[in-house]
Amino acid sequence: MSFKIEGQNVFLRILRKSDTSSLIRITNDNDTLKFMSLHCPFALKHARALVSNAQKGLKNNSSYDFGIFLKNNKLLVGVIRLMNINKINKNCEVGFWIGKEYQNNGYSKEALKLVLNFGFKRLILFRISAKIMHLNTTSVNLVEKFGFKQEGRMRNAILKNGKWIDGLIYGLLRDEYKREVTA
Ligand SMILES: CC(C)(COP(=O)(O)OP(=O)(O)OC[C@H]1O[C@@H](n2cnc3c(N)ncnc32)[C@H](O)[C@@H]1OP(=O)(O)O)[C@@H](O)C(=O)NCCC(=O)NCCS
């Protein structure tokens, strides 16, 4: 099963087997993974696990792991995931990345807008959260644009390249969602 969410410059569809090598291409890079819990090298087995989780999550309605594709040439440029969907409490977590060479083109802004619309309107969620590593100002700027508020800070929550890093918890409630953000 698969479906497509169309934006102006990008479309989202659930990751599948044929995306494996493109996933490695956009993910296996130290700069891109600097603020993520994934590590370099991001190899075939990691890409396969990501695809397998995407397919399982879709089957169980527990996650939607979308590839972000350019509309003009169908190239995979990033990933955006609605994870840990809690149907009782109507919430989930969002995570995303864009391959280094495709960053700063507005793709994640557009993709985030699409998944927030999907989460709040189609899945009728009431809360979407994001865990962002301290000093990841790009991601903080991005989520704050959509009205996410910082709700907490987990001290020394992540061990990255031998260093302890604080994790920032951001949350967006359905009523706060700023639909007027232009992507
Ligand atoms: C964070 C990330 C997804 C942003 O993707 P992107 O497609 O380059 O971002 P966009 O071009 O859509 O820009 C969206 C917003 O991010 C912020 N932003 C982008 N580049 C920035 C920079 N160099 N410095 C500060 N803020 C920046 C801005 O608020 C921007 O909005 P604006 O253009 O209206 O000012 C991308 O940098 C990335 O993948 N980084 C590595 C992985 C990562 O950190 N993932 C998030 C884990 S929580």
The ligand as an SDF file (V2000), in Angstrom:
LIG
                    3D

 48 50  0  0  0  0  0  0  0  0999 V2000
   17.1270   20.8990    9.2270 C   0  0  0  0  0  0  0  0  0  0  0  0
   16.9620   20.6130    7.7430 C   0  0  0  0  0  0  0  0  0  0  0  0
   15.9880   19.4680    7.5740 C   0  0  0  0  0  0  0  0  0  0  0  0
   16.4010   21.8650    7.0450 C   0  0  0  0  0  0  0  0  0  0  0  0
   16.1010   21.4950    5.7130 O   0  0  0  0  0  0  0  0  0  0  0  0
   16.1650   22.5100    4.4890 P   0  0  0  0  0  0  0  0  0  0  0  0
   15.3740   21.8940    3.3860 O   0  0  0  0  0  0  0  0  0  0  0  0
   17.5640   22.8670    4.2060 O   0  0  0  0  0  0  0  0  0  0  0  0
   15.3970   23.7570    5.1140 O   0  0  0  0  0  0  0  0  0  0  0  0
   14.5640   24.8330    4.2840 P   0  0  0  0  0  0  0  0  0  0  0  0
   15.3660   25.2780    3.1060 O   0  0  0  0  0  0  0  0  0  0  0  0
   13.1840   24.2940    4.0420 O   0  0  0  0  0  0  0  0  0  0  0  0
   14.5040   26.0120    5.3340 O   0  0  0  0  0  0  0  0  0  0  0  0
   13.5210   25.9600    6.3440 C   0  0  0  0  0  0  0  0  0  0  0  0
   13.8670   26.8990    7.4800 C   0  0  0  0  0  0  0  0  0  0  0  0
   14.9660   26.3500    8.2140 O   0  0  0  0  0  0  0  0  0  0  0  0
   15.7240   27.4310    8.7420 C   0  0  0  0  0  0  0  0  0  0  0  0
   17.0630   27.3790    8.1640 N   0  0  0  0  0  0  0  0  0  0  0  0
   17.4570   26.8260    6.9860 C   0  0  0  0  0  0  0  0  0  0  0  0
   18.7820   26.9250    6.8420 N   0  0  0  0  0  0  0  0  0  0  0  0
   19.2550   27.5740    7.9480 C   0  0  0  0  0  0  0  0  0  0  0  0
   20.5310   27.9680    8.4100 C   0  0  0  0  0  0  0  0  0  0  0  0
   21.6370   27.7130    7.6780 N   0  0  0  0  0  0  0  0  0  0  0  0
   20.6390   28.5720    9.6190 N   0  0  0  0  0  0  0  0  0  0  0  0
   19.5390   28.8110   10.3580 C   0  0  0  0  0  0  0  0  0  0  0  0
   18.2730   28.4540    9.9880 N   0  0  0  0  0  0  0  0  0  0  0  0
   18.1420   27.8600    8.7970 C   0  0  0  0  0  0  0  0  0  0  0  0
   15.0170   28.7100    8.3500 C   0  0  0  0  0  0  0  0  0  0  0  0
   14.0900   29.0200    9.3650 O   0  0  0  0  0  0  0  0  0  0  0  0
   14.3080   28.2900    7.0780 C   0  0  0  0  0  0  0  0  0  0  0  0
   13.1880   29.0320    6.8000 O   0  0  0  0  0  0  0  0  0  0  0  0
   13.3400   30.4240    5.9580 P   0  0  0  0  0  0  0  0  0  0  0  0
   14.0270   30.0600    4.6750 O   0  0  0  0  0  0  0  0  0  0  0  0
   11.9130   30.8450    5.7590 O   0  0  0  0  0  0  0  0  0  0  0  0
   14.1290   31.3340    6.8150 O   0  0  0  0  0  0  0  0  0  0  0  0
   18.3230   20.2840    7.0610 C   0  0  0  0  0  0  0  0  0  0  0  0
   19.2320   21.3160    7.3440 O   0  0  0  0  0  0  0  0  0  0  0  0
   18.9020   18.9720    7.5510 C   0  0  0  0  0  0  0  0  0  0  0  0
   18.5360   17.9180    7.0550 O   0  0  0  0  0  0  0  0  0  0  0  0
   19.8230   19.0270    8.5040 N   0  0  0  0  0  0  0  0  0  0  0  0
   20.5080   17.8400    8.9800 C   0  0  0  0  0  0  0  0  0  0  0  0
   19.6110   16.8350    9.6610 C   0  0  0  0  0  0  0  0  0  0  0  0
   18.7980   17.4390   10.7940 C   0  0  0  0  0  0  0  0  0  0  0  0
   19.2900   18.2430   11.5530 O   0  0  0  0  0  0  0  0  0  0  0  0
   17.5440   16.9760   10.8880 N   0  0  0  0  0  0  0  0  0  0  0  0
   16.6560   17.4270   11.9210 C   0  0  0  0  0  0  0  0  0  0  0  0
   16.7880   16.6200   13.1470 C   0  0  0  0  0  0  0  0  0  0  0  0
   15.6660   17.2390   14.3900 S   0  0  0  0  0  0  0  0  0  0  0  0
  1  2  1  0
  2  3  1  0
  2  4  1  0
  2 36  1  0
  4  5  1  0
  5  6  1  0
  6  7  2  0
  6  8  1  0
  6  9  1  0
  9 10  1  0
 10 11  2  0
 10 12  1  0
 10 13  1  0
 13 14  1  0
 14 15  1  0
 15 16  1  0
 15 30  1  0
 16 17  1  0
 17 18  1  0
 17 28  1  0
 18 19  1  0
 18 27  1  0
 19 20  2  0
 20 21  1  0
 21 22  1  0
 21 27  2  0
 22 23  1  0
 22 24  2  0
 24 25  1  0
 25 26  2  0
 26 27  1  0
 28 29  1  0
 28 30  1  0
 30 31  1  0
 31 32  1  0
 32 33  2  0
 32 34  1  0
 32 35  1  0
 36 37  1  0
 36 38  1  0
 38 39  2  0
 38 40  1  0
 40 41  1  0
 41 42  1  0
 42 43  1  0
 43 44  2  0
 43 45  1  0
 45 46  1  0
 46 47  1  0
 47 48  1  0
M  END
$$$$
